[in-house]
Every structure is written in structure tokens, then in C-alpha cells.
Amino acid sequence: MIQAIRIGNASGFYGDRFSAMQEMLTGGDLDCLTGDYLAELTMLILGRDRLKDPKTGYAKTFLRQLESSLGTAMDAGVTIVSNAGGVNPAGLAAAIGALAEKLGLAPKIAYVDGDDLGDRAADLGLGTPLTANAYLGGFGIAAALRSGADIVVTGRVTDASLTVGPAAAHFGWCPDDLDQLAGAVAAGHIIECGTQATGGNYSFFTEINDMGHLGFPIAEISASGDSVITKHAGTGGAVTVGTVTAQLLYEVGGPRYLGPDVTTRLDSITLTDLGDDRVRVSAVRGEAPPETLKVSLNHLAGFRNEVTMVLTGLDIEAKAELARGQFEAELTTRPADLTWTLTRLDQKDAPTEQQASALLQCVAKDTDQKVVGRQFSSAAVELALASYPGFTMTAPPAAGSPYAVFEAGYVPAHEVSHTVHLADGTTQVIEPPSATGSVPSEPVAASHATISGTHWGPTRVAPLGEIAGARSGDKGGNANVGVWVRNREHFDWLAATLTTNLFTQLIPEAEALEVHRHELPNLLALNFVIDGILGRGVADNVRFDPQAKGLGEWLRSRHVPIPIRFGG
């Protein structure tokens, strides 16, 4: 019987802990180490880098990490798989080769591309974006590893594919092994964001003894697709059913989690606490993947600038009205879009000046860089001696900066040439799955209150977060909020109580938007997806929390009637 493969992850985003690669390689046994560097915004950043210099467009941090870690990995026989190739995986592969030669090493380097559809975007009906990258699956990575590659770098693959590829190579899975692939997708989704699986961004962080220096996660995947999530011994954080549940709910939609290799049924997953920072993930079911591939599209939308004024003490509303009127009157050309936000952080009879102050922010957008350039921010500075008492700003005048909008496109899988470039110079094209399925509409979940008619007795008004955890995040202009509890009775109450109607009362920003509610009973969880709350995506929207990372914690802080019998 083939032994389980131990896959660790050392990066959850471009900018994650630099030392993590070396820590993971020296902390204990691994078969493969992955690194996830890409996000929707990162593709924009790397795309702009490539515009300035065609030789760039990859995550340079990854290359610097390899300088001190490549020898360690090769000595330990650990393969490295990363999407750090960004919009130029060939360029990164060449840079790694040059680095290895300088270090006196000779790793076999492979790269995966074919995801970049920029030159064909218009013909595919995708418009004329700055970047257009299809989300590829894991079989290109698997082919590279089967050929003996020590390092595999890719362009845009799904985050979970970094785990699916090594597992498929190790066990010899084929595209028809849907349950096994789904199990690997679940494991990959859990570890892809690094320390979010070991206590980072965790609602119940106060219950974790060591939050000082969190260990990065490891997935021990078996031939069946079942896995155990863990971390290196002696590292900070914790791996519990709660930390794993939180990450499973991160940036997902309904029970069907669509991917290029398999549709993973999130509602089939069973989690079991094995103790000692080990959680089993089992019984994951897979269905055929959709016929189309998702495409990450970034369009240059214009330029933006902002000024933030500090209002202190009395008459905050009147001061804001004065500043706004004066400022807009001073603008020689009004930007196409002006958004004002007054954030009332001030307190009455405050003991410090900061606690007596509010923030008035103005964000401007226009297709003409000059309109939102220094003439915009300087208009605020010129009011310094002629406006409200105590006028001050949080930053000096600045030039406007370009911004882009993200949207998802879809193309038939056969239109994408998923290509592997092996260390010996040969190439291999990965054919799309022969068996694909349409995406069924998700059933509307019946209310648990209607099903069981359960009553929970007298209640007390308290924060929802006393019994429920949450994790939230962004998907383009949408946001999701996953909410979970820790025993079946609490879930029955949660499912009956936290309706879409109550959710929008607790999150008033969502009242005028479409909200989708999904039940995941195996995870004791609900997932809410709010369409359009982030406008056209993180680079465009001016919301206080543009990536919705704190939305779940805001929900937890809202007060609801909780049964007294639940304690607290």
C-alpha cells in the first residue's frame, strides 16, 4: 500500500512570512512543499510589473526564499510546487535555473503555463483586459512531478491545485478518480492560506495557548483522498476541528465547490479531532467538473486618489459639511466619482484627543490621471487655514494611482492549452477531463424550525459570537460569511434562527443586495454569499473593509436572542 504523502504549505499570499519556507523544510519530514502567492489583486500587480518589464511578472519573494532554501530542500528530497510564476512562469523558471547555477545546484525545473489568455481575450469574448488567466487544475503539476521535477512553478492554477497535483502524482490518480481528487481539493483548500488553518484569523483565538509564532499547516493525504491536517511539532497555533472548519468556509459559495478537475461536495466532508493538532478530513465526495474554466480578468479602470481629514471635538457633523462644501468648490475639475465617508470614532468628553476625533474621507476616481492628481489633494491642503477649527489631515498631498476592476469570465475548457514544460525541454499538453457536468442549481434549504419545531426556552440578548465563529472574505465584488457552531443543538438553533432576513438586519449593508444562504450540516455551518457588496472588487471599492475580512467578526458582535440553556 502506498504511504500517505505529506504536503506542507509555506505561503498563503504574496507577502506572507519570509522565513516560512526554511521553517517548514527544517521543522520535520515533508514530501512536498507548496507556496500560494496569487490572489485576484496580485494578478493585477504582477500584470503591471510585466508591462514595465517583460522579464518580470512573477513573485520575486519566492526566488529570494529559494536562495537560502533550495539546497535544504534538495538534501531532504522535498519537491517544491508554487504558483509564484504569476503571469510569467517561464521567466521564473529561467530565474530559478540561474539561481541554482550560482549556488552550484542542478535541480530539475518544470513549469506550467497556458493559463494566459490575454492575446486571445477578445476572440474568446472576454474583452480587452490587462490580464486574463484561466484557473488550471492539478494534472499539469502531476505530470511535471512524474517526470522527476524537483521544482514546479505555475501561472494561474486554482489554489487547491498546488496540493491536488502532488497527490495525483504520488498515487497515480486519473481524472476519473473524483472522490480522491475531491479529498485532495478539500485538503488543499484548508492549507492554501497558510496559518489560517492553524489559528490565524480564528474567531476563538483566545482559546489557543500559543499565538506567538504560528506553524504553517501540513496535509497528510492517503490514497483514498482522506487526509489529516496537522503542523510541525513545537510550532505555535493549533489544529482543531474549529480552525479547519473556519478555513473550509473561507471564500466559498454553495455546497458544490467548482474546480477544473472536480466538483467537491463541501456538504459531504466529515471532520474528526484526533488530538495533538491532528484533524481527519474524510468522506469527501466528488462530482464531474464543469465544462468551463473560470478566468481571472483584470481591467484598468482609471485612476484614484483620496484625502482624509481629522475632525476633533464638538460640531463634527457641521465641520464635515463645511469641509465637504469648501473642498468641492475648490476643485477646478470635478472627478467622475467622489465618495465621502464620515467615520464617527469620536467619544463625548474624551480623555485623549484621538478619542475625541472623527475621520472624513474623500475618494476620487476618474479616467484622467490629472483630475485626481495633486490638484485634487492640494485642494484640501489649501483649506488648512480657511476651514473648520482644528483642520488637519492624515497624509500630505499625493498623486493619483491607477486602479483596476476584477471580474470572472468563463471559457470552454478545450479552448485552454494547459501545457507542461519539462526539465528536458519537452512539452506535454494536458487534455481537459472527458467527463464534465452541468452545474445544478443549489436546492433551497428548508428551515430547521419548520422541520423539527424545536423550542429552546427563554433567551437572553448577547453577541452572536458568544457561541458562533465566523470567517469572511472576498470573491471579486461578492463577499462570503461562513458561520459555524460547535455542537449539534447549537446548529439546529443557528439554522432555524439565522435566516437571510435576520442576516440582513444584522448586516444592514446587505439589505438591498441579493444574499444566498447555504446550510452545511456536516460542518455545523451556514454560509452566506452577498452579491455586489464589494462593488467591482478590492482594487475599486472604497468600503472601509475592502476585502470583507472583518465582516464575519462584525456579524459575531451583533446582538441576538440566545437560549439561556446554552450558557455563557
C-alpha positions as CSV (number, residue, x, y, z in Angstrom):
1,M,0.0,0.0,0.0
2,I,1.3,3.4,-0.9
3,Q,2.1,5.6,2.1
4,A,0.4,8.9,2.6
5,I,2.1,12.0,1.1
6,R,2.9,14.8,3.5
7,I,2.4,18.2,1.8
8,G,3.2,21.3,3.7
9,N,2.4,24.9,2.7
10,A,4.7,27.9,3.3
11,S,2.8,30.8,1.9
12,G,-0.8,32.0,1.8
13,F,-0.3,35.2,-0.1
14,Y,2.4,37.4,-1.7
15,G,3.9,39.0,1.3
16,D,3.5,36.1,3.8
17,R,6.2,35.2,6.4
18,F,9.5,35.2,4.5
19,S,11.1,32.6,6.9
20,A,8.3,30.1,6.5
21,M,9.9,28.2,3.7
22,Q,13.0,27.4,5.7
23,E,11.0,26.8,8.8
24,M,8.9,24.2,7.0
25,L,11.9,22.5,5.4
26,T,13.8,22.1,8.7
27,G,10.8,21.5,11.1
28,G,10.1,17.9,10.2
29,D,9.6,15.4,7.4
30,L,7.8,16.5,4.3
31,D,7.4,15.1,0.8
32,C,6.4,18.3,-0.9
33,L,6.2,21.9,0.0
34,T,3.8,24.3,-1.7
35,G,3.6,28.1,-1.8
36,D,0.5,30.1,-2.8
37,Y,1.4,33.6,-3.9
38,L,-1.6,34.6,-6.1
39,A,-4.8,36.4,-5.4
40,E,-7.1,38.4,-7.7
41,L,-5.3,41.7,-6.7
42,T,-1.9,40.0,-7.0
43,M,-2.6,39.2,-10.7
44,L,-3.1,42.9,-11.3
45,I,0.1,43.8,-9.5
46,L,2.1,41.3,-11.4
47,G,0.4,42.2,-14.7
48,R,1.5,45.9,-14.2
49,D,5.0,44.7,-13.4
50,R,5.2,42.8,-16.7
51,L,4.0,45.9,-18.5
52,K,7.0,47.8,-17.2
53,D,9.5,45.0,-17.7
54,P,8.5,41.8,-19.8
55,K,11.1,39.8,-17.9
56,T,9.2,40.2,-14.6
57,G,5.6,39.3,-13.7
58,Y,6.4,36.6,-11.1
59,A,6.6,36.7,-7.3
60,K,10.2,37.8,-6.6
61,T,9.9,36.9,-2.9
62,F,9.7,33.2,-3.9
63,L,13.1,33.5,-5.7
64,R,14.7,35.1,-2.7
65,Q,13.4,32.4,-0.4
66,L,14.8,29.7,-2.6
67,E,18.3,31.3,-2.4
68,S,18.6,30.1,1.2
69,S,16.3,27.1,1.0
70,L,16.9,25.3,-2.3
71,G,19.8,23.3,-1.0
72,T,17.9,22.3,2.1
73,A,15.0,21.1,0.0
74,M,17.2,19.1,-2.3
75,D,19.1,17.5,0.5
76,A,15.9,16.4,2.2
77,G,14.3,15.2,-1.1
78,V,11.4,17.6,-0.8
79,T,9.8,18.8,-4.0
80,I,8.6,22.4,-4.3
81,V,5.4,23.4,-6.1
82,S,4.3,27.0,-6.3
83,N,2.1,29.3,-8.4
84,A,4.7,32.1,-7.9
85,G,5.1,32.2,-11.7
86,G,2.2,34.6,-11.8
87,V,1.9,36.0,-15.3
88,N,5.4,34.8,-16.3
89,P,6.1,31.2,-15.2
90,A,8.7,30.7,-17.9
91,G,10.6,33.8,-16.6
92,L,10.5,32.5,-13.1
93,A,11.7,29.0,-14.2
94,A,14.7,30.7,-16.0
95,A,15.5,32.8,-13.0
96,I,15.5,29.7,-10.7
97,G,17.8,28.0,-13.2
98,A,20.2,30.9,-13.0
99,L,20.0,31.0,-9.2
100,A,20.7,27.2,-8.9
101,E,23.7,27.5,-11.2
102,K,25.1,30.3,-8.9
103,L,24.5,28.0,-5.9
104,G,26.2,25.1,-7.6
105,L,23.0,23.1,-7.6
106,A,21.2,21.3,-10.5
107,P,17.5,20.8,-9.7
108,K,15.1,19.6,-12.4
109,I,12.8,22.6,-13.0
110,A,9.5,22.4,-14.8
111,Y,6.8,25.0,-15.4
112,V,3.1,25.0,-16.3
113,D,1.5,27.6,-18.5
114,G,-1.3,28.0,-21.0
115,D,-3.5,29.9,-18.5
116,D,-2.6,33.3,-20.0
117,L,-5.4,34.1,-22.5
118,G,-4.5,37.8,-22.8
119,D,-3.7,37.7,-26.5
120,R,-6.9,35.8,-27.3
121,A,-9.2,37.5,-24.8
122,A,-11.2,39.5,-27.4
123,D,-11.7,36.4,-29.6
124,L,-12.9,34.5,-26.6
125,G,-15.5,37.2,-25.7
126,L,-13.5,38.4,-22.7
127,G,-12.9,42.0,-23.9
128,T,-9.5,43.6,-23.7
129,P,-8.3,43.1,-20.1
130,L,-4.9,43.9,-18.7
131,T,-4.7,40.3,-17.5
132,A,-6.8,37.2,-18.5
133,N,-5.8,34.0,-16.8
134,A,-7.7,30.7,-16.7
135,Y,-7.7,28.7,-13.5
136,L,-5.9,25.4,-14.4
137,G,-6.1,22.2,-12.4
138,G,-3.5,19.9,-10.9
139,F,-2.7,17.4,-13.6
140,G,-0.1,19.6,-15.2
141,I,1.8,19.7,-11.9
142,A,1.3,16.0,-11.6
143,A,2.8,15.4,-15.0
144,A,5.8,17.5,-14.1
145,L,6.4,15.6,-10.8
146,R,6.0,12.3,-12.5
147,S,8.8,13.3,-14.9
148,G,11.1,13.8,-11.9
149,A,10.9,17.5,-11.5
150,D,12.3,18.9,-8.2
151,I,10.6,22.3,-8.6
152,V,7.4,23.1,-10.4
153,V,6.2,26.7,-10.9
154,T,2.9,27.6,-12.5
155,G,0.9,30.5,-13.7
156,R,-2.8,30.7,-12.6
157,V,-3.9,27.4,-11.2
158,T,-6.6,27.1,-8.5
159,D,-5.0,27.4,-5.1
160,A,-6.0,23.8,-4.2
161,S,-4.3,22.5,-7.4
162,L,-1.0,23.0,-5.7
163,T,-2.0,20.1,-3.4
164,V,-4.0,18.1,-5.9
165,G,-1.1,17.9,-8.3
166,P,1.5,16.3,-5.9
167,A,-1.2,13.9,-4.5
168,A,-2.3,12.8,-8.0
169,A,1.3,12.2,-9.0
170,H,2.1,10.3,-5.8
171,F,-1.0,7.9,-6.0
172,G,-1.3,7.7,-9.8
173,W,-4.8,9.2,-9.8
174,C,-6.6,9.8,-13.1
175,P,-9.3,12.3,-13.9
176,D,-12.0,9.7,-13.2
177,D,-10.9,9.4,-9.5
178,L,-13.4,12.0,-8.5
179,D,-13.7,11.2,-4.8
180,Q,-10.0,11.1,-4.3
181,L,-9.5,14.3,-6.2
182,A,-12.2,16.0,-4.2
183,G,-10.5,14.9,-1.0
184,A,-7.3,16.5,-2.2
185,V,-9.1,19.7,-3.1
186,A,-10.5,19.8,0.4
187,A,-7.1,19.3,1.9
188,G,-5.6,21.9,-0.5
189,H,-8.3,24.5,0.3
190,I,-7.6,24.0,4.1
191,I,-3.8,24.5,3.8
192,E,-3.7,27.0,0.9
193,C,-4.0,30.1,3.2
194,G,-1.1,29.1,5.5
195,T,-1.6,29.8,9.1
196,Q,-5.4,30.5,8.7
197,A,-5.6,26.7,9.3
198,T,-3.5,26.8,12.5
199,G,-5.2,29.6,14.4
200,G,-4.7,32.7,12.3
201,N,-7.8,34.9,11.8
202,Y,-9.7,32.5,14.1
203,S,-12.7,33.7,16.0
204,F,-11.9,31.7,19.1
205,F,-8.2,32.7,19.2
206,T,-8.3,33.3,22.9
207,E,-8.7,29.6,23.4
208,I,-5.3,28.9,21.7
209,N,-2.4,28.8,24.2
210,D,0.4,29.8,21.8
211,M,-0.4,32.5,19.3
212,G,3.1,33.9,19.2
213,H,4.6,32.3,16.0
214,L,2.1,30.1,14.3
215,G,3.2,27.0,12.5
216,F,2.2,26.5,8.8
217,P,-0.1,23.6,8.0
218,I,0.6,20.1,6.6
219,A,-1.9,17.8,4.9
220,E,-1.1,14.1,5.1
221,I,-3.1,12.7,2.2
222,S,-3.9,9.0,1.8
223,A,-4.7,7.0,-1.4
224,S,-8.4,7.3,-0.7
225,G,-8.3,11.1,-0.7
226,D,-8.8,11.3,3.1
227,S,-6.3,13.5,4.9
228,V,-5.1,14.5,8.3
229,I,-4.4,18.2,8.8
230,T,-1.5,18.9,11.2
231,K,1.6,21.1,11.7
232,H,5.2,20.6,12.7
233,A,5.6,19.7,16.4
234,G,6.7,22.6,18.6
235,T,5.3,25.3,16.4
236,G,2.7,27.9,17.6
237,G,-1.0,27.9,17.0
238,A,-3.3,24.8,16.9
239,V,-5.0,22.5,14.5
240,T,-8.6,21.8,15.7
241,V,-11.9,21.0,14.2
242,G,-12.7,24.7,14.7
243,T,-9.6,26.0,12.8
244,V,-10.1,23.6,10.0
245,T,-13.9,24.4,9.8
246,A,-13.1,28.1,9.6
247,Q,-10.7,27.6,6.7
248,L,-13.1,25.3,4.8
249,L,-15.7,28.1,4.9
250,Y,-13.3,30.7,3.6
251,E,-14.3,32.3,0.3
252,V,-16.7,29.6,-0.8
253,G,-20.2,29.6,-2.1
254,G,-22.7,26.7,-2.0
255,P,-22.2,23.1,-1.2
256,R,-20.7,22.4,-4.6
257,Y,-17.1,23.8,-4.8
258,L,-16.4,24.0,-8.5
259,G,-12.9,23.3,-9.8
260,P,-11.2,22.4,-13.1
261,D,-10.5,18.8,-12.0
262,V,-13.6,18.0,-9.9
263,T,-16.6,19.5,-8.2
264,T,-16.1,19.0,-4.5
265,R,-19.1,18.4,-2.3
266,L,-18.4,20.5,0.8
267,D,-21.6,19.2,2.4
268,S,-20.1,15.6,2.4
269,I,-17.0,16.4,4.5
270,T,-16.6,14.8,7.9
271,L,-14.1,16.2,10.4
272,T,-12.7,14.2,13.3
273,D,-10.4,15.5,16.1
274,L,-7.6,13.1,16.6
275,G,-5.9,15.2,19.3
276,D,-2.3,16.5,19.3
277,D,-3.0,19.0,16.5
278,R,-4.4,16.4,14.1
279,V,-7.8,16.6,12.4
280,R,-9.0,14.0,10.0
281,V,-10.9,15.1,6.8
282,S,-12.8,12.2,5.4
283,A,-15.8,11.1,3.3
284,V,-15.3,13.8,0.7
285,R,-17.4,13.2,-2.4
286,G,-16.6,14.4,-5.9
287,E,-18.6,15.1,-9.0
288,A,-17.6,15.8,-12.5
289,P,-16.1,19.3,-13.1
290,P,-18.0,21.9,-15.1
291,E,-17.4,22.2,-18.9
292,T,-15.9,25.6,-18.5
293,L,-12.9,27.1,-16.8
294,K,-13.1,30.3,-14.7
295,V,-10.9,33.1,-16.0
296,S,-9.5,35.9,-13.8
297,L,-9.9,39.2,-15.6
298,N,-8.4,42.5,-14.6
299,H,-9.3,45.7,-16.5
300,L,-7.6,49.0,-16.0
301,A,-10.5,51.2,-14.9
302,G,-8.9,54.6,-14.3
303,F,-7.1,56.5,-11.5
304,R,-7.9,57.2,-7.9
305,N,-6.8,59.4,-5.1
306,E,-8.0,60.1,-1.6
307,V,-7.7,62.6,1.3
308,T,-8.7,62.1,4.9
309,M,-9.3,65.0,7.2
310,V,-9.4,64.8,11.0
311,L,-12.4,66.4,12.8
312,T,-12.0,66.9,16.5
313,G,-14.3,67.8,19.4
314,L,-17.6,69.5,19.0
315,D,-19.9,70.0,16.0
316,I,-18.5,67.1,14.0
317,E,-21.4,67.0,11.5
318,A,-21.2,70.7,10.9
319,K,-17.4,70.6,10.4
320,A,-17.8,67.7,7.9
321,E,-20.5,69.7,6.0
322,L,-18.3,72.8,5.8
323,A,-15.2,70.9,4.7
324,R,-17.1,69.0,2.0
325,G,-18.7,72.1,0.6
326,Q,-15.4,74.1,0.6
327,F,-13.4,71.2,-0.9
328,E,-15.8,70.5,-3.8
329,A,-16.0,74.2,-4.6
330,E,-12.2,74.4,-4.8
331,L,-11.9,71.6,-7.4
332,T,-11.2,73.0,-10.8
333,T,-12.5,69.8,-12.5
334,R,-14.9,67.5,-10.6
335,P,-13.8,63.9,-10.8
336,A,-16.2,61.4,-12.3
337,D,-16.8,59.8,-9.0
338,L,-16.5,61.3,-5.5
339,T,-17.3,59.2,-2.4
340,W,-17.4,60.9,1.0
341,T,-17.3,58.8,4.3
342,L,-17.6,60.3,7.8
343,T,-16.4,57.7,10.4
344,R,-17.5,58.7,13.8
345,L,-14.8,57.4,16.1
346,D,-15.2,60.3,18.5
347,Q,-16.4,60.0,22.1
348,K,-18.1,62.6,24.3
349,D,-15.8,64.1,27.0
350,A,-12.9,62.0,25.6
351,P,-9.8,61.6,27.8
352,T,-7.5,61.8,24.7
353,E,-7.5,63.9,21.6
354,Q,-7.6,60.8,19.4
355,Q,-10.7,59.5,21.1
356,A,-12.3,62.9,20.5
357,S,-11.7,62.8,16.7
358,A,-13.6,61.5,13.7
359,L,-12.3,60.9,10.1
360,L,-13.7,62.5,7.0
361,Q,-12.5,60.7,3.9
362,C,-13.0,61.6,0.2
363,V,-12.1,59.2,-2.5
364,A,-12.0,60.4,-6.1
365,K,-11.9,58.3,-9.3
366,D,-11.6,59.4,-12.9
367,T,-10.2,58.1,-16.2
368,D,-7.9,61.2,-16.4
369,Q,-5.0,60.9,-14.0
370,K,-4.6,64.7,-13.8
371,V,-8.1,65.2,-12.5
372,V,-7.4,63.1,-9.4
373,G,-3.7,64.0,-9.2
374,R,-2.1,66.6,-6.9
375,Q,-4.6,69.3,-7.9
376,F,-7.2,67.1,-6.1
377,S,-5.3,66.5,-2.9
378,S,-3.8,70.0,-2.9
379,A,-7.3,71.5,-2.9
380,A,-7.7,70.0,0.6
381,V,-4.4,71.4,1.9
382,E,-5.3,74.9,0.6
383,L,-8.2,74.9,3.1
384,A,-5.9,74.4,6.1
385,L,-6.2,78.0,7.4
386,A,-9.7,78.7,5.9
387,S,-11.9,75.8,7.1
388,Y,-13.2,74.2,10.3
389,P,-11.3,74.7,13.6
390,G,-8.6,72.2,14.2
391,F,-8.1,71.3,10.5
392,T,-5.6,68.6,9.9
393,M,-5.0,65.7,7.5
394,T,-3.6,62.2,7.9
395,A,-1.2,62.4,5.0
396,P,0.3,65.0,2.7
397,P,-0.9,65.5,-0.9
398,A,-0.2,62.7,-3.3
399,A,-0.5,61.9,-7.0
400,G,-3.3,59.7,-8.2
401,S,-2.6,56.0,-8.8
402,P,-4.1,53.6,-11.4
403,Y,-6.7,51.0,-10.3
404,A,-8.3,48.1,-11.9
405,V,-11.5,46.1,-11.6
406,F,-11.7,42.3,-11.3
407,E,-14.4,40.2,-12.9
408,A,-14.7,36.5,-13.6
409,G,-15.1,35.1,-17.1
410,Y,-15.7,31.6,-18.4
411,V,-14.4,29.8,-21.4
412,P,-14.8,26.2,-22.6
413,A,-12.1,24.0,-21.1
414,H,-11.0,22.8,-24.6
415,E,-10.1,26.4,-25.5
416,V,-7.3,26.5,-23.0
417,S,-3.9,24.8,-23.8
418,H,-2.8,23.5,-20.3
419,T,0.9,22.9,-21.1
420,V,3.8,21.5,-19.0
421,H,7.4,22.3,-19.9
422,L,9.6,19.6,-18.6
423,A,13.2,19.9,-17.4
424,D,14.5,18.1,-20.5
425,G,13.0,20.7,-22.8
426,T,10.0,18.7,-24.0
427,T,6.4,19.8,-23.5
428,Q,3.2,18.0,-22.7
429,V,-0.4,19.2,-23.2
430,I,-2.9,18.2,-20.5
431,E,-6.2,17.3,-22.1
432,P,-9.4,18.6,-20.3
433,P,-11.5,16.0,-18.4
434,S,-13.5,13.8,-20.8
435,A,-16.4,13.7,-18.3
436,T,-17.9,17.0,-17.3
437,G,-21.2,18.0,-15.9
438,S,-23.5,20.9,-15.8
439,V,-23.8,22.9,-12.6
440,P,-27.1,22.1,-10.9
441,S,-28.9,24.8,-9.1
442,E,-28.5,24.5,-5.3
443,P,-31.7,23.5,-3.5
444,V,-33.2,26.0,-1.1
445,A,-32.7,24.6,2.4
446,A,-35.8,24.1,4.5
447,S,-35.8,25.9,7.8
448,H,-34.8,23.7,10.7
449,A,-37.5,25.4,12.7
450,T,-40.1,24.0,10.3
451,I,-38.5,20.6,10.2
452,S,-38.2,20.0,14.0
453,G,-40.5,22.5,15.6
454,T,-37.9,22.7,18.4
455,H,-38.1,25.4,21.0
456,W,-35.1,26.4,23.1
457,G,-36.8,28.1,26.0
458,P,-36.1,31.6,27.4
459,T,-33.4,33.7,25.8
460,R,-31.0,36.5,26.7
461,V,-29.7,39.1,24.3
462,A,-26.0,38.7,23.7
463,P,-23.4,38.8,20.9
464,L,-23.9,36.0,18.3
465,G,-20.1,35.4,18.7
466,E,-20.6,34.0,22.2
467,I,-21.4,30.7,20.6
468,A,-20.7,31.1,16.9
469,G,-17.4,31.5,15.0
470,A,-17.2,33.2,11.6
471,R,-14.8,33.7,8.7
472,S,-15.4,36.0,5.8
473,G,-13.6,37.0,2.6
474,D,-13.9,38.4,-0.9
475,K,-14.6,36.9,-4.3
476,G,-14.5,39.8,-6.8
477,G,-17.4,42.1,-5.9
478,N,-19.0,39.5,-3.7
479,A,-18.3,38.5,-0.1
480,N,-19.0,35.4,1.8
481,V,-19.5,34.9,5.6
482,G,-19.3,31.4,6.9
483,V,-20.8,31.0,10.4
484,W,-20.3,27.8,12.5
485,V,-21.0,26.5,15.9
486,R,-19.6,23.6,17.9
487,N,-22.4,21.2,18.7
488,R,-25.5,19.8,17.0
489,E,-28.0,21.5,19.3
490,H,-26.4,24.9,18.7
491,F,-26.5,24.2,14.9
492,D,-30.2,23.4,15.0
493,W,-30.8,26.7,16.7
494,L,-28.5,28.6,14.4
495,A,-30.0,27.1,11.2
496,A,-33.5,28.0,12.5
497,T,-32.6,31.5,13.7
498,L,-30.1,33.0,11.4
499,T,-32.3,33.3,8.3
500,T,-31.4,35.5,5.4
501,N,-33.8,38.1,6.8
502,L,-32.1,38.2,10.2
503,F,-28.7,38.3,8.5
504,T,-29.6,41.4,6.5
505,Q,-30.9,43.0,9.7
506,L,-27.6,42.4,11.4
507,I,-25.6,43.4,8.3
508,P,-27.6,46.4,7.0
509,E,-25.2,46.9,4.1
510,A,-26.7,43.7,2.6
511,E,-30.4,44.7,2.9
512,A,-30.6,46.0,-0.7
513,L,-28.4,43.2,-2.1
514,E,-29.0,39.6,-3.1
515,V,-27.9,37.2,-0.3
516,H,-27.6,33.5,-0.8
517,R,-27.8,31.2,2.2
518,H,-26.4,27.7,2.3
519,E,-26.5,25.1,5.0
520,L,-23.6,22.7,5.6
521,P,-24.8,20.5,8.5
522,N,-21.8,18.2,8.5
523,L,-19.7,21.3,9.4
524,L,-22.4,22.7,11.7
525,A,-22.2,25.7,9.5
526,L,-24.1,28.2,7.4
527,N,-22.6,30.2,4.5
528,F,-23.9,33.5,3.3
529,V,-22.8,35.0,-0.1
530,I,-23.6,38.7,-0.6
531,D,-23.6,39.7,-4.2
532,G,-22.1,43.1,-5.0
533,I,-21.2,44.3,-1.5
534,L,-17.7,45.0,-2.7
535,G,-18.7,46.8,-5.9
536,R,-16.2,45.8,-8.6
537,G,-13.6,44.2,-6.4
538,V,-10.9,45.1,-3.9
539,A,-9.0,47.5,-6.1
540,D,-12.1,49.5,-7.0
541,N,-14.3,49.6,-4.0
542,V,-13.9,52.2,-1.2
543,R,-15.6,50.2,1.6
544,F,-13.9,50.5,5.0
545,D,-13.0,46.8,4.8
546,P,-12.5,46.4,1.0
547,Q,-11.8,42.6,1.2
548,A,-14.6,41.8,3.7
549,K,-12.0,40.2,6.1
550,G,-13.7,41.7,9.2
551,L,-17.3,41.2,8.0
552,G,-17.7,37.9,9.9
553,E,-16.4,39.4,13.1
554,W,-18.8,42.3,12.8
555,L,-21.6,39.8,12.5
556,R,-20.4,38.0,15.6
557,S,-20.5,41.3,17.5
558,R,-24.2,41.8,16.7
559,H,-26.7,41.0,19.5
560,V,-29.3,38.3,19.1
561,P,-31.6,36.4,21.5
562,I,-29.6,33.3,22.5
563,P,-31.2,30.5,24.6
564,I,-30.2,30.8,28.2
565,R,-29.7,27.0,28.3
566,F,-26.7,27.4,26.0
567,G,-24.8,29.1,28.9
568,G,-22.5,32.0,28.5
